[in-house]
Amino acid sequence: MEDKTYLSIAYLGMIFALAIWTWTIVSRSRNMEQRILAMEESLDIKPSNADSIAEINATNEE
């Protein structure tokens, strides 16, 4: 094969690897957020008692 073919295959492989890595990070982040929300609900924690960032997010959602 020519050098350009190897380079094209390498770039496609790199893009594919980055796509898999990004999908993994996003899915883990969503899973972790769901687990945190479930834990907060089971402990009856109100957003205002959690922290200031949660309080800001709660007011933005309403």
Beta strands, then each sheet from edge to edge (+ up, - down):
end
